[in-house]
């Protein structure tokens, strides 16, 4: 299989893994354990495990749950499911027992790969009929039936802010296309090594880094989890050339005393930010301190991660924008779901080879999400004359005060301009007078003398009184999903 920057990947994950195995190069290094996994060893192990699953009676397209943190075992479990033509069902370890129980039940999984650290927790919530795959169960060797790129490959549950999570289904074609959009946007090649510190049970860790490496022929360093104190040392030891993180990680690195070595700065081509908007002040401060360019991007679980990216330097990076479409088309829909002209705000929509197949067992939600050939993202924004998208907020997160729409991100940006702020998020609070009013929550550097009054005044000076928070809550840490994205809609209940 050949990586073609002009054409989405053809074939299945199985085909691409076979092709990479022929090269016998390194696939993944694990800095904590010092293990190295070659593509050939990875393929051989995944193939044997897949044959064992066939021997257990697992059917093509059937869900196989993967309950693993980042690590060698989790990688092998994921690729075994993909290699055999099964639907890899990634269980979010941070989702809580109710959401995990729902995903296991809803997916219909009869078998699960479960890490030792998760066995007890899964035992408490597993539905009747779920079998945890124990050592020795996959010894049987049955032939893997043929399947094509339309076969279901991945089932990943959104972390949903209201109601039950939705199960996003990707085919082999859309899953590989997700890695391809990353590879073409960032000009990845076989000489690149990405740094995966985000969990592979989240679409960013799985598609951007893992599928990006598979399609481009490069390799990965995979950490068990992000550590601000170890990040730069691990990057140096594993010789990474790029990394993919989220804004909260960029902020934590910026507020940590550790700096990268000259060798790391020289080797790193770029860092990549996704999953939520990156504050302009945070990006500028990071680049000024570390001399590592940050490429802001945007993606969704429903689009196998990336839909937008800023160009790499020396291309024009518009700070505050997640960039332009790579490998897919993006438009703005008006309130009557018609394409909007340049600079007019509306809902961001996308079409392309990386778009999901459906929401599992939820045709109503699937129909609502698709507007013809366009997938509605639920994000608000506009496209400028150069084709760059600017995100102004989420439809569900808009604060409607006295009938006026207020985008929380506008308030976040002002709060992040204060150097002591590590995390910040504005949110709506019900109010009898205005319907909703504005509040915010922040996490600050240890020892900071910042006061609520000072932050409110900062907002009022920049935004005026109407848009500014009435109350600002100081928390040790803001609630976050598995990728590190702040869960804004949980804040009103928390505080």
C-alpha atoms as one frame of an Amber mdcrd trajectory, in Angstrom:
protein
   0.000   0.000   0.000   1.381   3.410  -1.017   0.648   6.661   0.782  -0.801
   8.974  -1.880  -1.287  12.568  -0.751  -3.857  13.169  -3.500  -6.104  10.152
  -2.958  -7.696   8.752   0.244  -6.319   5.364   1.321  -7.785   2.348  -0.410
  -8.302  -1.058   1.203  -8.615  -1.980   4.865  -6.556  -1.524   8.018  -5.576
  -5.178   7.571  -4.146  -4.397   4.117  -2.176  -1.415   5.419  -0.830  -3.314
   8.417   0.338  -6.121   6.122   2.100  -3.558   3.930   3.832  -1.902   6.877
   4.907  -5.330   8.212   6.767  -5.912   4.956   8.915  -2.863   5.707   9.927
  -4.331   9.094  10.371  -0.826  10.526   9.570   0.431  14.030   5.897   1.054
  14.756   5.782   2.213  18.384   8.214   2.829  21.230   6.987   3.032  24.821
   9.100   5.424  26.939   8.028   4.103  30.368   8.837   0.451  29.632  11.524
   1.036  26.974   9.733  -1.528  24.761   9.877  -1.289  20.981   7.168  -2.753
  18.754   7.980  -3.244  15.076   5.295  -3.250  12.407   6.032  -6.922  11.695
   5.707  -8.027  15.315   2.582  -5.908  15.649   1.039  -7.445  12.522   1.920
 -11.016  13.469   0.489 -10.659  16.964  -2.667  -8.929  15.722  -3.167 -11.619
  13.070  -2.813 -14.453  15.574  -5.190 -12.780  18.005  -7.702 -12.117  15.219
  -7.610 -15.757  14.184  -8.243 -16.682  17.799 -11.293 -14.414  17.879 -12.647
 -16.090  14.761 -12.109 -19.404  16.531 -14.227 -18.145  19.447 -17.083 -17.513
  17.040 -16.809 -13.728  16.776 -18.570 -12.650  13.591 -17.500 -10.101  10.970
 -18.545  -6.597  11.988 -19.386  -7.683  15.540 -18.272  -5.464  18.411 -15.197
  -6.497  20.380 -14.657  -4.258  23.399 -11.190  -2.866  24.146 -10.824  -1.730
  27.770  -7.221  -0.591  27.931  -5.107   2.441  28.729  -2.247   3.351  26.396
   0.296   0.575  26.161   1.472  -2.439  24.193  -1.456  -4.663  25.182  -4.029
  -2.043  24.244  -2.429  -1.454  20.856  -2.400  -5.180  20.092  -6.045  -5.562
  21.166  -7.134  -2.692  18.916  -5.236  -3.952  15.889  -6.426  -7.529  16.470
 -10.029  -6.375  16.257  -9.334  -4.296  13.151  -7.273  -7.013  11.458 -10.023
  -9.571  11.872 -12.768  -7.376  10.442 -14.439  -6.894  13.819 -15.763  -3.620
  15.187 -13.208  -2.342  17.707 -15.302  -0.846  20.503 -13.129   1.512  22.490
 -14.259   1.944  26.094 -13.568   5.324  27.665 -11.911   4.531  30.992 -12.716
   8.009  32.318 -16.412   7.854  31.476 -17.663   6.500  34.803 -19.388   3.184
  35.564 -22.820   4.110  34.169 -21.466   5.216  30.795 -19.165   2.190  30.569
 -22.022  -0.168  31.373 -24.154   1.538  28.726 -21.456   1.255  26.050 -20.855
  -2.438  26.746 -24.588  -3.184  26.651 -25.452  -0.955  23.691 -22.576  -2.185
  21.534 -23.663  -5.812  21.866 -20.089  -6.881  22.580 -19.823 -10.529  23.667
 -16.051 -10.435  24.187 -13.731  -7.848  25.694  -9.987  -7.291  25.949  -9.567
  -5.921  29.473  -6.394  -4.587  31.063  -5.544  -6.045  34.472  -6.094  -2.658
  36.098  -9.680  -2.581  34.801 -10.802  -6.146  35.500 -12.471  -5.433  38.819
 -14.235  -2.302  37.576 -15.531  -4.025  34.451 -16.653  -7.020  36.495 -18.988
  -4.717  38.437 -20.728  -3.256  35.367 -20.386  -5.906  32.645 -23.694  -7.034
  31.134 -24.650 -10.690  31.251 -23.004 -12.586  28.440 -19.827 -10.495  28.211
 -16.704 -12.662  28.327 -13.372 -11.157  29.329 -10.711 -12.669  27.101  -8.265
 -14.524  29.351  -4.758 -15.768  28.492  -4.979 -18.934  26.464  -8.442 -18.269
  25.032  -7.087 -17.197  21.633  -4.981 -20.273  20.916  -7.351 -21.524  18.238
  -6.338 -20.576  14.723  -9.230 -20.113  12.291  -9.064 -18.431   8.902 -10.082
 -14.780   8.776 -12.942 -14.275   6.290 -12.412 -11.669   3.603 -13.923  -8.203
   4.108 -13.712  -4.841   2.360 -13.288  -1.180   3.272 -17.017  -0.696   3.930
 -16.868  -3.065   6.915 -17.469  -1.491  10.319 -14.066  -0.899  11.941 -14.528
   1.345  14.966 -17.229   2.102  17.504 -16.488   5.002  19.815 -18.953   6.585
  22.208 -19.139  10.355  22.439 -18.838  11.792  25.904 -22.190  13.609  25.417
 -23.210  16.446  27.681 -26.874  15.462  27.859 -28.640  12.117  27.485 -26.950
   8.834  26.701 -23.684   8.771  24.736 -23.993   8.187  20.996 -22.038   5.355
  19.396 -20.096   6.689  16.406 -19.420   4.025  13.761 -16.517   4.278  11.325
 -15.724   1.947   8.453 -12.214   0.908   7.498 -12.403   3.514   4.722 -13.332
   6.432   6.993 -10.936   5.349   9.741  -7.983   5.277   7.345  -9.133   8.568
   5.813  -8.913  10.108   9.277  -5.230   9.213   9.427  -4.785  10.442   5.866
  -6.216  13.931   6.520  -3.698  14.293   9.354  -0.823  13.009   7.222  -1.459
  15.336   4.297  -2.083  18.402   6.473   1.145  17.898   8.424   3.243  16.480
   5.593   3.993  13.315   7.555   6.450  10.812   6.124   8.198   7.593   7.083
  10.899   9.629   8.832   8.440  11.203  11.289   7.765   9.976  14.803   4.670
  11.317  16.573   4.257  11.595  20.332   0.997  10.052  21.569   0.143  11.214
  25.089  -3.636  11.257  24.574  -5.588   8.054  25.283  -6.193   5.780  22.318
  -9.778   5.310  23.486 -10.264   8.900  22.288 -10.488   9.725  18.565  -7.479
  12.069  18.650  -5.094   9.510  20.102  -6.428   6.719  17.908  -6.826   8.460
  14.550  -4.408  11.364  14.508  -1.395   9.555  15.913  -2.044   5.834  15.368
  -3.778   5.962  11.978  -1.594   8.882  10.906   1.494   6.735  11.472  -0.057
   3.687   9.793  -0.975   5.601   6.631   2.222   7.675   6.391   4.558   4.816
   7.324   6.065   6.692  10.235   6.232   5.643  13.876   5.040   6.674  17.337
   6.222   7.145  20.858   3.288   6.272  23.111   3.198   7.357  26.744   0.891
   5.704  29.246  -0.484   9.169  29.995   0.522  12.810  29.822   2.963  14.085
  32.423   4.056  17.735  32.418   7.207  16.865  34.371   8.240  14.025  32.012
   6.939  15.313  28.658  10.100  16.954  27.338  12.425  14.217  28.657  10.276
  11.551  26.997  10.206  13.560  23.766  14.007  13.692  23.806  14.535  10.021
  24.682  12.195   8.799  21.934  13.313  11.323  19.284   9.835  12.506  18.315
   9.386  15.002  15.477   5.846  16.144  16.317   3.187  15.807  18.983  -0.585
  16.026  19.212  -2.136  17.453  22.373  -5.069  19.557  23.575  -5.139  23.162
  24.841  -5.146  22.191  28.513  -1.896  20.251  28.002  -0.314  23.205  26.214
  -1.324  25.410  29.135   0.076  22.960  31.722   3.401  22.718  29.841   3.544
  26.493  29.659   3.034  26.807  33.418   5.571  24.078  34.292   9.201  24.909
  35.026  10.602  22.221  32.674  11.971  23.309  29.281  12.900  21.184  26.239
  16.556  20.673  25.468  18.140  22.296  22.386  18.076  18.871  20.709  14.328
  18.550  21.223  13.675  22.075  19.932  15.757  21.362  16.836  14.120  17.988
  16.107  10.480  18.996  16.678   8.828  20.189  13.489   5.600  21.260  15.208
   3.110  20.610  17.954  -0.524  20.065  17.141  -3.494  21.330  19.164  -7.041
  19.987  18.817 -10.260  18.986  20.597 -11.146  22.533  21.703 -10.220  26.103
  20.918  -6.704  27.211  21.826  -6.550  30.646  23.435  -4.553  33.138  21.375
  -2.500  34.251  24.398  -1.642  30.653  25.329  -0.447  29.802  21.826   1.671
  32.944  21.530   3.238  32.476  24.978   4.049  28.799  24.265   5.759  29.586
  20.972   7.694  32.510  22.458   8.996  30.395  25.346   9.693  27.046  23.669
  10.308  28.070  20.049   8.063  25.211  18.886   5.333  26.178  16.386   1.809
  25.131  17.373  -0.561  24.173  14.576  -4.161  24.599  15.675  -6.608  22.091
  14.195 -10.177  20.924  14.608 -11.793  17.509  14.490 -14.659  15.385  15.748
 -15.260  11.792  16.726 -17.754  11.746  13.840 -15.051  12.719  11.327 -12.300
  10.325  12.478 -10.638  13.373  14.027  -9.230  16.082  11.796 -11.291  18.235
   9.439  -9.354  21.513   9.662  -5.731  22.456  10.111  -3.519  25.482   9.785
  -0.678  25.013   7.289   2.755  24.152   8.599   5.322  26.952   8.761   6.185
  28.830   6.597   2.554  28.709   5.493   0.147  31.228   6.951  -1.047  30.169
  10.412  -3.920  32.365  11.488  -3.836  32.322  15.269  -7.372  31.959  16.578
  -8.456  29.818  13.610  -8.238  26.001  13.348  -7.374  26.484   9.695  -8.686
  25.148   6.405  -9.999  21.816   5.181  -7.529  19.086   4.219  -8.986  16.074
   2.421 -12.558  17.194   3.060 -14.843  20.141   2.328 -16.141  22.535   4.964
 -19.008  25.032   4.724 -21.140  27.226   6.970 -24.874  26.509   7.162 -27.390
  29.240   7.921 -30.297  28.715  10.329 -32.352  27.328   7.427 -29.477  24.912
   6.623 -28.360  26.647   3.428 -24.687  27.429   2.618 -23.737  30.858   3.976
 -21.535  33.463   2.225 -18.057  34.357   3.476 -17.882  35.965   6.925 -21.497
  35.091   7.835 -21.814  33.088  11.046 -23.619  29.768  11.106 -23.116  26.090
  11.835 -19.921  24.459  10.575 -20.581  21.425   8.346 -18.230  18.949   6.672
 -18.259  16.296   3.953 -15.503  13.919   2.957 -14.129  10.355   3.078 -13.437
  10.573   6.833 -17.075  11.144   7.833 -18.720   8.458   9.990 -21.114   5.796
   8.742 -23.815   6.297  11.391 -24.710   6.450  15.058 -25.188   2.827  16.106
 -28.852   1.872  16.652 -29.854   5.543  16.457 -31.263   6.398  13.015 -33.026
   9.494  14.354 -29.769  11.065  15.568 -28.017  10.007  12.350 -30.666  11.693
  10.221 -30.573  14.848  12.348 -26.783  15.091  12.100 -26.667  14.817   8.319
 -27.991  17.611   6.110 -27.901  15.820   2.801 -24.229  15.067   2.152 -23.066
  17.466   4.869 -22.417  16.408   8.458 -23.475  19.106  10.925 -20.819  19.605
  13.590 -22.835  21.598  16.130 -20.063  24.225  16.156 -20.683  27.860  15.259
 -18.302  29.889  13.155 -17.576  31.673   9.912 -15.156  31.316   6.990 -13.038
  34.300   5.963 -12.120  35.354   2.445  -9.018  33.128   2.504 -10.982  30.000
   3.431  -9.909  29.899   7.091 -12.581  28.839   9.552 -13.070  30.740  12.807
 -14.995  28.938  15.546 -17.096  31.133  17.801 -18.716  28.496  20.011 -20.956
  25.473  20.337 -24.672  25.632  19.624 -25.351  23.840  22.919 -22.952  26.059
  24.860 -24.216  29.474  23.760 -25.177  31.717  26.662 -28.449  33.477  25.852
 -28.713  36.488  28.135 -31.737  38.717  27.691 -32.221  37.319  24.199 -28.627
  38.118  23.188 -26.212  35.343  22.197 -22.898  35.340  24.059 -20.130  32.968
  22.912 -18.291  31.538  25.967 -15.041  31.395  24.034 -14.936  35.203  23.880
 -14.857  35.310  27.680 -12.377  32.420  27.880  -9.939  34.352  25.692  -9.964
  37.332  28.048  -9.441  35.146  31.125  -6.527  33.312  29.488  -4.823  36.659
  28.863  -4.054  36.728  32.611  -0.716  34.825  32.974  -1.714  33.064  36.217
  -4.702  31.319  34.595  -4.086  27.648  33.767  -7.667  26.643  32.900 -10.739
  28.785  32.260 -14.288  28.326  31.016 -17.321  30.597  30.964 -20.774  29.038
  31.246 -24.477  29.857  31.597 -26.391  30.028  34.853 -30.217  30.143  34.908
 -31.525  33.552  35.860 -35.103  34.844  36.392 -34.302  38.313  35.072 -32.330
  37.475  31.907 -33.110  33.788  31.322 -29.402  33.060  31.606 -26.481  34.981
  33.045 -22.711  34.564  32.714 -20.415  32.858  35.194 -16.935  31.385  34.808
 -14.620  28.912  36.496 -10.829  29.098  36.592  -7.829  27.147  37.858  -4.793
  29.286  38.702  -1.096  28.769  39.367  -0.225  27.722  42.920   0.404  30.759
  45.067  -1.410  33.139  42.726  -2.926  36.250  44.340  -5.572  36.668  41.640
  -8.955  37.703  42.984 -12.464  37.308  41.642 -12.893  41.080  41.598  -9.747
  41.572  39.520 -10.818  39.008  36.930 -14.322  40.421  36.666 -12.875  43.893
  36.128 -10.521  42.511  33.444 -13.532  41.078  31.605 -15.563  44.265  32.013
 -12.710  46.376  30.673 -12.399  44.158  27.598 -15.979  43.022  26.978 -18.257
  45.428  28.801 -20.481  44.635  31.759 -23.229  42.800  29.850 -20.977  40.007
  28.549 -18.795  39.741  31.642 -19.202  37.087  34.353 -21.153  38.032  37.443
 -19.316  35.354  39.410 -15.989  33.579  38.933 -15.374  30.297  40.752 -11.843
  29.216  41.687 -11.360  25.439  41.346  -8.330  23.206  41.714  -9.131  21.703
  38.323 -11.938  22.070  35.802 -13.866  18.940  34.716 -12.432  17.384  31.585
 -13.220  14.556  29.195 -10.798  11.786  28.182  -8.916  14.017  25.734  -8.418
  16.787  28.268 -11.172  18.963  26.805 -12.918  21.059  29.434 -16.538  19.973
  29.878 -18.171  23.359  30.093 -21.737  22.122  30.514 -20.862  20.314  33.744
 -19.706  23.450  35.503 -23.093  24.873  36.508 -23.932  21.702  38.424 -20.450
  21.452  39.955 -20.327  24.914  41.455
